[in-house]
Amino acid sequence: MPIYEFHCDSCAHEFETLVMRASETVRCPACDSEDLSRLISAHAVGSGAPDTACGAAPCSPAPMCGADACGACE
């Protein structure tokens, strides 16, 4: 169940919402319009090392990193 960010083309309001199904109709909470553009989320783009939980080197693989084992995950 991904959370998507939207921009309302009618009133320029930006918001995020949980979308349960692809067929679900999303409406702007400010003006109730369906005239929306889905935005690219910043968290969808990563720059860290894919094999560590926090992306910082040197870091232990997950789940040790989440336990603050490396000190870089603070």
N, C-alpha and C positions, 0 to 999 in steps of 0.2 A: 504494500500500500504506500506508494510514493507520495511525497508532498511536492506539489508543483507551485511555482510562482507565476502569477498572471499580471498583465497590465490591461486595464479596461480601456478600450478604444473610445468609449462614450464619455467617460468622466475623468480619465487619466489616473484613476486610483490603482495602486499596486498592492497586491495581497498574495498570500500563500494559502493553500488549502490541501487537505488530504483527499486524494481521488481514489475511491475504492474500486471502481470499474472504469474501463476505457469508454464505455457507453454512457457514463454518468454525465449529466448536464451541469456545468459549472456556471454560476451567476456571480456577478459583482456584488459584494456585500454593501457597497455604498449606494448603487443606483439600480440594482437588480437586472442589469443588462447581461446578455449572453455574448456581446461583441467583445471578445477577449483575445489577447495574444499571449501565448505561453512564453515565458522568459527562460533563458538559460541560467540555471542556478550556479552560483560561484562554488559551492561545495562539490559540484559534479566534476570539477577540474582539480586534479591533485598534482603536487610537485614533489612529494616525499617519496622515499624508497618504498616500493610496493610490498616488500617482504617484512616490514616492521609495522607494528601497531601505530606508532606515533610518527613514523616517517623520518625520525632523526637518527643519524648515525653517530656513534655506535649504539645500537639499541637491540635489545633482545627481541626475538620474534614474539608475536602475541601468544599467549596472554601475559607473559612475564612483564612486558612493557607496561601494561595497564596496572601492574602491581608496584610500579615505580622502582623496578629492579635496576634500571640503567641510570636513573637520575635525570635523563634528558626529557622525560615525559611530564615534567612538572607544569 
